[in-house]
Amino acid sequence: MLNEFSPILAKDVEKVTAGYTEVECSEDTGLQRKKVPYSEAINIAGFGRFQWLLLLVCGTANASDAIEILCVSFLLPSAECDLHLSSSDKGWLSAVIFIGMMIGSYLWGTLGDYFGRRIVLVTALLFNGGFGCLSSLAQTFPVFVVIRLFSGIGVGGSIPVVWSYFAEFQTEKSRPRQMCFLASFWMVGNIVTAALAWIIIPQVHIGFFSGHFVFNSWRIFVVVCSSFAILSALTLLLFPESPMFLLKKGREQEAVAVLEGIYQRNKPNLSKKVPYKVSGLYTDVSDGSEPDLVTSTGWCRFTTETAQGMIQQTADLFVPPNRRPSVILLVINFTLAFGYYGLWMWFPELFNRMTKYAQLHNNSEVDVCSLPVEIINTNSSLYNCGNSVDTKVFLDSFIISLSNLPSNVITILFIHQARRIFLSGGMALAGVSVFLIWIVKNRTHNLILSCLFGCLSMFPYNSLNVITAESFTTNLRL
């Protein structure tokens, strides 16, 4: 189906743009082609088949980021034996991808403003997927953690760019709901990760084993997880550059051609009778402008001018009228990510430790505060270094991932009316729910609390994505 798009949505749009004038009249219909605001042009192009296919592809990219982040928490118990991981090593392995994301989001976001949303998004996804696959070959912890750092840099690039790219194809009316649909693919990524871990990691006898090189089930799991980023990157090549970006770069007729292609795909019958009535575009001055493409020769000067552009865009976030929303959203993003990922990455390990404690103490119960001391002071391994894997851990994680479904459905239905309520109320309730950890005594309690926390956390995350996209002009959105 996507192949139908490539002739009209490819980068080369000269044939489509040929013959356009400022004002043009159709002989068959008498309809006048005219120059209109971008928002009106995207509304004329309409909402339909193109946006749904774009949602599928961008959603896969968003899910691939979730998969790449969360796969580490599932492989840790098995990798513990192969890489001889201590508790400190596990902590670093969980944290390093976020360090990479912090670096990547700043770097790739700026490049997306200069060179285009699509090409930077594709490059970041390939960067993520390539280093993710490469990490599966690492035989020692230092090599593995360094490669995962580079994978995190790729994830940090695709997360902000995919939101801007996707939003710039949406009509004003459809944007909030479509952004929630895109956010729901994070849940899809959670479910896919848990399902793949459940299917692949317990197969401890598959792979390649030699005296100096091991490629076992958890490494196969890493490769499969990374393949989603590569698949979404290749599929994105069938789609065009953001018309808003093209317009900001002065490539007006290319932007018109992209919008005409969308119009023809969304309204195939109407487009045969009524041609797209837009000959030119303009945007409101308050929407800002994209930074000029650096054309300097010489790598040193190119790097210097690009860095200056990054600094200027960052500075623009902290001057009126952007200062207040920037500070507020930074605080919200930090606190929400700190709480959500801090617990979400810990839950599989907590399940493992509770299982280990039950095996060592005749299925006795223990509170979470006592659990780490009890387990750290034992020398027994739940996995016996390759003999077997307890699949209950993956089943529990799969159930937790499904718990996000109700909140995703509710935000999709009511995002227009209650986005701020979802943001503030969801954060408050999710924070309060964490205090129930004091009464957690066994795996069942842990599972219930995890499901509750995960469900409540999706409300603020989904609404935050919509509010952030709507709070800044195009040139500052990344």
TATAFEN-V377657 format. One line per field, one symbol per residue. phi: phi as a letter, one per 30 degrees, with the letter a starting at -180 (. if undefined). psi: psi as a letter, one per 40 degrees, with the letter a starting at -180 (. if undefined). A space follows every 50 residues. Layout:
BEGIN
phi: ???
psi: ???
END
This chain:
BEGIN
phi: .ddddddccdddcdddddidbebbcdddcidcdbdbdedddddddicled dddddddddddddddddddddddddeeddeddchdcdddddddddddddd ddddddddddddddckddddddddddddddddddddddcbdedddddddd ddddddddddddddedddccddddeeddddeddddddedddddddddddc ddddcdkbbbdcbbbcddddedddddddddddddddddcddedddedddi cdddddddddddedddbdddddcbddcccabbbddddibdddddcddjdd dedddddddddddddddcbecddddddddddddddddddddeddddeedd edddddddddbhidcaddddeddddddccdcdchhjdabdddeddddddd dddddedddddddbddcbddddddddddddddddddddcdbaddeddddd ddddddddeddddddddddccbdedcdd
psi: ddddddddeidhedddeheiidhihhdddehhhihiiddddddddihbdd dddddddddddddddddddeddddedddedddefhidddddddddddddd ddddddddddddddeidddddddddddddddddddeeheidddddddddd dddddddddddddddddeeiiddedddddddddeeddddddddddddddd degeeiahhadehhgaddddddddddddddddddddeeiiihddddddee gdddddddddddddddgddddddhihfheiiiiideeaiiiihheiihdd dddddddddddddddddfiieeddddddddddddddddddddddeddddd dddddddddefffiiiidddddddddeieihdeffedihheddddddddd ddeedddddddddedddfddddddddddddddddeeddeheadddddddd dddddddddddddddddddeeiideed.
END
